[in-house]
C-alpha cells in the first residue's frame, strides 16, 4: 500500500488492458457477455484514451465505469466510460459518451474533470487524476472496468485492469 502514496513518475506512453466477463463480476451475473477494455495514458500524465468493447450481454447497457477495487470486491466508481442513464446523474461529467446498444465499441478520453467523487470513501476525490493514474499503474490489484445492464444493474461484465 505504500506505493499508493508514492509520487507519480512521468513515463512514456503506457497501455493497460482488461478482459471483461460475467464470472469476474461481484455479485456474479449469469451471462455469456464479454468485452475488452484498453486504456492508454499519455506521456504527460494528463489524459487517458480508452476503448471499451462489449457484446452478447443479456441486458441493455446502462453505464460502464472504472472502479477502485481488488479482485472479487466491489469498489467505488472513479470515472464513467459511458452512460445511458436518463435522467443523467448529477455527477456525470460533460462529454461522457453514450453506451452503444446492444453491443459495440465506445471510445473516449479521461482527464481530471472525469474523476468523480464516488470513491471518496476510499480516498479518491473528485478531480483526483493523479490517484486514478497510480491505481491503474499499480496493476491487477486496484482497478477494474465493468458494464452495468438492465438485467444485472450491479454489473454484468467485469475485468481487472493490468
Phi, psi and omega in degrees: 000341180298332180294333180294337178263001182289150178294151180287142173250132177278107183257170173297166180310134184233147179236139181232153186227161169209137171259121185259134172207172185288330185296334180272351182286149179233115353290156181296139177252135180282094186208151173261012181296154178209165179191176176224153176225135176226132179232133178240117178275129182287165185298331181271003181059032181249350183204155174233119172270135183226160175221124178240123177239145179206153175200172178060026177285150180272342178244172175276129182296132177250327181190161176215149187213171159251128180249157173261101183190146179283165178307136176063023171231147175277147178222165181291151178285129175262317180215150170275140172261327174195163180204139171240015183293130180227117002286154182294146177295153183300331183264012178288117181297141176302142179087359177297126182290157174286147173283136180280143183235134001273345180211172177153192180234125179251136176235157178186182179230132179256138176225186179303325180289350178276338185282119181258171187269017182286352174250019182296330176292349177251010175090011178245110185262168177309130177082000185276070183297325181300320179288326174300315179297315180299316181298317179293315182292338182295338174110207188300340190276344194235344179226150174216151173257143175209163178237133180256146181225173179294328180279324181235076186295338177280347179136133179258322179227150184205151174206137177290139180274130179220000000 
